[in-house]
Structures are given as C-alpha cells and as structure tokens.
Amino acid sequence: MKNFSRRNFLKTTTMSSAAAVIAGCSGPVNNEAGKMPFTLNKNPLKLGLMTYMLGAKWDIETIIKNLTETGYQSVELRTTHAHGVEVTLSASERAEVRKRFEDSALEEISLASAFQYHSPDKEELKANIEGTKEYILLAEDIGAKSIRVFPNALPEGVSEEQTLKQIGKALAEVGKFGYEHGVKIKVCVHGYKTARVPVIKKIIDYSESPHVYVNWNCNLSDTEGEGLEYNFNLLKDRIVSLHMHELWDNRYPYRKLFELLADSGFNGYCNAEIPGSSDPIRILRYYRALFLSLQNAY
C-alpha cells in the first residue's frame, strides 16, 4: 500500500468536495427528460386581504391603492372599520361604493360581519338573524359576493346538540335569504368550543341547506384527530374562502393545505388576516411572496 499522506488526503478531499458542489449547483437531473424535476406552479390560489388588523384604518381609496400595488386580488371588509361600508349607507352611497370597487383592479369584495347564532336568548338570536338579512341587502347593493358569520360558542347550561342545531337552522334561514339576493353566507370555523372542524360539520348537517358555506380559519386544531386531510375533507365541498395568519409559523401545515385546496378545485380567495405594521406595503409584498413560494409559484 502506498503512503497516503495528510497532504494527499486533503487534496483528494478538496477535489471531491468541489465536484460535489458543482453537481449540487447543477441540481438533480432527470435522466429521461434531461431536466430538473421541479415544476413551477403557473396557476396559484388567489390572494386577498381581510381588513381585521392590517387594513383596519384604511379608507376605500387606500384599500384599493395598496392592494392593487401589492398584487392582491380581493378584499374582505370587516364591519366597524375605517372603510365605512355599513348598513347605514344610503342608496346613493352604496351605489358609489359599488362603482369604486367595480372600477378598480380588485376582482371581488366580500363582507365580514360579527353576527352569531348560538345565544339561548330568543330575542338576541332573532336580532342576529334579522341583522344578517339587513347586511345581505348591503352586500347585494355594493356588489359583495359573500358574508362571513360566526357560530360563535357553546353556552353553558345548554346541550351541545341543541345549540348546534339552533345555529344550523339559523344559518339555513339566512343562507336561503342570501341565495335569493346573490350573496353567499359563510360560517367561520371560530369561537369557544366551536372552532373545531367536526363541530362545524355538525352545524352544516343540521342546516340541511345547500346555501350554507364555510370560511376555513387555519386554526391549529385543524390537525387534531385524524389529521388535516381528514378534517379538510369533511368540509371541502363547502369551503369558499379562508383566513390565513402567519405563514412563517410552521406549526400550521400551510403548504399541505394549499395542495388540498388546489386538488379540490377551490376557486375562492385566501385572505390574509395579519397584524398591522408601520410599513404595510412591505409586509403585504413579503406575505404575497411567501404565499406563492409555498405553492411553488411566483
């Protein structure tokens, strides 16, 4: 055996490392096609903003300007925010709001209400149902395609099934009214003991209505039980929008969720619901970049 000196060892190791780096830079090659296996996604999901937190202090002009500048396609207007789109608007004011959005580059607008149907108080329940109907008429007038509503809790002293059935029947009533006015009612996976996919599935079943839809809320509980895919499949035929939060937080499987949405034929908007910032344009741009990168898109 020849004497393999330390110098020869280092020389050989360096050459091998260099070859490995060159091979790594060139990437793995598909011997059959001669191309890298990575495929760019040219049809990513659509992105919007929910004005809760970031966007809460923007008027309509600012919303349109900022979202157009940063490549967002939709906005969900949360009630009580600076945009001023509320049921108190006159007919002419509603027409003006509609025109401003229709003349913009945004593809769609929706409304986010705070109506909820879990209260055992009959008068409170009725007020929320009638308030929802009034909000539906506002949505119709301004061209909004959907309204977000809540479950929003399981009150103590009332059986769970009784409350879920009540929520379902209330949703059926407002869902039918919404359908008659071209507005979808979407219940959010949200609330005390109601922010669980199986609970929302029960509510949907109790509604016995084809006009009740779901806003997926990207809760950590989405992965409980038999996992994200199982839970997603419970509601996939009803999901028309979603709220996303911090995309960098790898506790939530956003990449897998986006795959499931794409495979299901989802055609709604993924709305960012994120904290405000002193530099919102920069945050919106980075958020969009991460949203696309999680789908292998650009």
C-alpha angles and dihedrals in degrees: 000000000000120000104261102204126203088249092055090046092053092046092051093044092050092051091048092049092050091051090050092050091050091049090047092051092051089051130218112315127218101227093205099049099022089227138110112265092231113109122198113230106232095179108053126172118273121262131217141159129245105210094221105120104342104053097019092116097045124106120218094269092052093046092053093044097047097043094045091049092052099043101253116151105201144022132211109206111214114210120255094028130127094267088079096215099150139138089261091074116113122236092261092048091051090051090051092051090050092050093049092054095041090052091051130084091248112113100208144003130203136180131238114207131180096227115138135179109202102094116116087212105101095207092051091048091050091049091054092048093049091043089054091053090051089051090050089058089051090051091050092050096050096040098252112157101206147012128219117222134172139236085202115184146342105246120221116253095030124093115254094233092051091053094045091049090050091051091047094051092047090051090050090055096048091038091058091047090049092050090053089055099041095254125123120222112217122188115212122229089240145116145061106323090343098081090092124103096225089053092052089047089057091049091051091049092049090052091062086199132128089206099068116095138180137242106205108220104196095236120173086237088069088086096051125110111010093359142258099304094050092048092045091053090055090066107017095111090057102041111112101157142003142207116228124195130184105353091193090063103100092192085086117060098228094159091055091045091053090051091051092048093050093047091050092056093247110179101176132100129277103218121204113228102186140145122276123260140199086234103040096163091058092047092049091051094049091045091052091048092053091044090055096042091055086061095044087249136123 
